C-alpha cells in the first residue's frame, strides 16, 4: 500500500479511524520540497522502499512542522506533537498502531529495527 501523507494535526480520538498500520512523524518539507531534518532525509529512501511498495505495510506520514516550530523553547508553547498524547521527542519517529493505540515506537530507524517491528 502506498504511503499517505497528512499536513493536518492528527486528532488522537481519531486513531481508530486511521487505516494505516504505522504513523511516521517526519519534519515538514521546505519551499523546495526538502525535509529540514537531516535524519529524516537519511532514512527517507529506506522508508520509501519499505512502505512505498504495493505489497508493503501501510504508513501515514505526519509532518510535525518547520524547524522553528519543532524546536520551540521548553518554557514557551510546545509543538503540538511534543505534548500529550503524542510525546514525540525526535524526528523521525515510527509508531506502530494496533486497535487505535500506539503500541511501539522507533526513533532510531534502520533496516534491522524496521524488520523487528
BELBEL-V203929 format. One line per field, one symbol per residue. burial: 1 if it has 24 or more other C-alpha atoms within 12 Angstrom, else 0. A space follows every 50 residues. Layout:
burial->???
This chain:
burial->00111000010000100101111111111000001110010011001101 10000011111111100001100000001111000101111111111000 01001110110001000
